[in-house]
Amino acid sequence: MSDLRRVSSNPHVRSKTTTSNIMMWVVIALLPTTGFGIYNFGLNALIIILLSVGSAVLAEFLYEKALKKPITIGDFSAVVTGLLLGLNLPSTVPWWIPILGSAFAIIMVKQIFGGLGQNFMNPALGGRCFLVISFPAIMTNFITDTYTGATPLQNLKNGVEPVVMDMIIGKTAGTIGETSILCIVIGAMILFAVGVIDYVIPFTYIITFSLFVVLFGGYGFNFAYLAAHLAGGGLMLGAFFMATDYVTCPITPKGKVIYGVILGLLTGIFRIFGANAEGVSFAIVISNLLVPLIEKYTIPRAFGIKKTAKKEAKKA
């Protein structure tokens, strides 16, 4: 039966690229920001990441085992989901938070809808949004022994200008994986180099958001203010590692641009006009939900189809 599942009509496209290869490259690209997050926040950050990854893998295994489905933990997609969720958590959360969040991400967002390739939103961000809505006090507590003040974005919201260089290096409060822009960019360069992601979505996202901040941020083209917004929060981590998720982003060229623009606009609206200082997670999740509509209106016409033929068909 396994051989029958490989039967397909021609033309046949052969590639050595597999899901597990892609996911392994994502894990490798996340190692710099993961390592820095553990260095920055200590042992508890490591425990949270391990619990998040382990819970995601275990939830996928148990769900598929219970329903007698093929076990897919070998494709490393659950590892990536757990790692991204762990990096999007504060180091102060209790240990049951990553366990609950990973189980929700894998079972409720991914597996119930058919598994990898069928989920309607990024599982890691779906899990994070669930945790933020359910436990807002826990998910917004960034006070540690090292950092006792507010996050840079919270300071920015309150009119206090943060030190941008500290934000680039990562010497600030925040979630485990969002603080060091330098480490995130190094990881993104790895993904660009091996061809796992392209530049369209992240660059369109970042440029649109920058224009929004300049136009509506209230400071005009203030480089320090703009740089603080770009380096603060989960913008860079989201732009390079989550907005580019193959399953939940458009595949059409025009669709990718529209998707990036929507991401930038939503993030700008949430940050500038919203009560919360952040907005990346909800911006990406909402944009994920719009992907089917975006692709419907940006899919290229089949060769030989003319607009006149469409009009005649409608008249008939």
BELMO-V865888 format. One line per field, one symbol per residue. ss: DSSP state (H for helix, E for strand, C for the rest). phi: phi as a letter, one per 40 degrees, with the letter a starting at -180 (. if undefined). burial: # if it has 16 or more other C-alpha atoms within 10 Angstrom, else .. A space follows every 50 residues. Layout:
# BELMO-V865888
ss=???
phi=???
burial=???
This chain:
# BELMO-V865888
ss=CCCHHHCCCCCCCCCCCCHHHHHHHHHHHHHHHHHHHHHHHCHHHHHHHH HHHHHHHHHHHHHHHHCCCCCCHHHCHHHHHHHHHHHCCCCCCCHHHHHH HHHHHHHHHHHHHCCCCCCCCCHHHHHHHHHHHHCHHHHCCCCCCCCCCC CHHHHHHCCCCCCHHHHHHCCCCCCCCCCCHHHHHHHHHHHHHHCCCCHH HHHHHHHHHHHHHHHHCCCCCCHHHHHHHHHCCCHHHHHHHHCCCCCCCC CCHHHHHHHHHHHHHHHHHHHHHCCCCCCHHHHHHHHHHHHHHHHHHHCC CCCCCCHHHHHHHHHC
phi=.ccccccacccbbbaccbdccccccccccccdccccccccbgcccccccc cccccccccccccccccfcdcbcccgccccdccccdccbccccccccccc cccccccccbccchgdgbccaccccccccdccccbccccbcbcbccbbcc cdccccccgcccccccccchcacicdbbcccdcccdccccccccgcbbcc ccccdccccccccccbcgbgccdcccccccccgcdcccccbbccddcbbc bcdcccccdcccdcccccccccbccccbacdccccccdccddcccdcbcc ccdgcbcccccccccc
burial=.....................######.######.###.###.####### ###########.##.......##.###################...#### #######.###....#..##############.....######......# ####.##....#.#..##.###################.##....##... ######.#######..#.......#####################.#### .#.###################....#########.##.##..##..#.. ................
